[in-house]
Amino acid sequence: MNKVDWKPHMDETDRQIIQATQEGLPLVPRPYHAVAEALGLSSADVMARMQRMLDDGVIRRIGVVPNHYRLGIKANGMSVWDVDDAHVRDAGMELGALDYVTHCYRRPRHLPDWPYNLFAMVHGRRRDEVEALVAEMARILGPRARRHEILFSTRILKKTGLRLGM
């Protein structure tokens, strides 16, 4: 069977689990048990089904999506870098390994207006904190980084995951 014909296996119980968790897991010590109780299922069944849906690609990942602003982290800066294409992979691996870089990735340049091909997100409580971290990143990259900028967030965007219409 080719990938176009592939359809994930999902039954009504799977759909109920997705509906019950699509706004996030309950903030309790045993969230899967709470979901199970609400749906009249066993916690083992909920966890097994969620694992199967992860394995099948129905659910891409289960992770924390923090609200940085509520945590006091209000300076969110995407550092953008112009790195020679021959060095961008290694540079990205180095920046991505830093504790304070939450995500790092390569993107195509759009010359002549946009020379940047490496992006690395840094969060801080204040802009000067982010600027100091990006300055450290510039020292790490040295001459491999021809130039860089910091693009600070001006508003928070709502992040959402899988949504099922019922």
Residue, then its C-alpha position, 0 to 999 in steps of 0.5 A: m500500500n502506498k502512503v497516499d492510500w494509508k489511513p490510520h485506524m481510529d475508532e470512536t473510543d480513540r476519537q473520544i480520547i482525542q476530544a478529551t485531551q485536545e485542549g491539554l491533559p488535566l493538570v493533576p498528578r495522574p492525568y491519564h487516569a483522570v481522562a480514563e475516569a471521565l470516559g469510563l475507561s481504564s487508564a491502561d487502555v487510554m495509555a495504550r491507545m494514545q501510544r498506538m496513535l503516536d506510533d501510527g502518526v495519528i498523534r505527532r507528539i505529546g508535549v508541554v506548551p508553556n505560556h511563556y508570558r505567564l511564567g514571566i518570560k516576556a522577551n522572546g527572541m528569534s535569532v536569525w543568522d547568515v551562515d555560509d551554507a558549508h557550515v550551517r549544519d554544524a553551526g545549527m547543531e552547536l546552537g541547538a545544543l545550548d541549554y537556552v535555545t528552545h529550537c533551532y532550524r535551517r531555512p532558505r534564504h530569500l536574497p537579496d532581502w533576507p540573507y538569513n538561513l539559520f534560526a534559533m529561538v531564545h527566551g528570557r525575562r528581559r530583552d537585555e538577557v536575550e541580547a546577552l545570550v545571543a552575543e554568546m551565540a555569536r562568540i560561539l559561531g565566530p566568523r562562520a556567522r557573517r551577521h545576525e539579528i534578533l526578532f523579538s515577539t510583539r504578541i503571543l500566538k495561541k498554539t493548538g494541537l490536533r482538533l477533531g470536529m464532532 
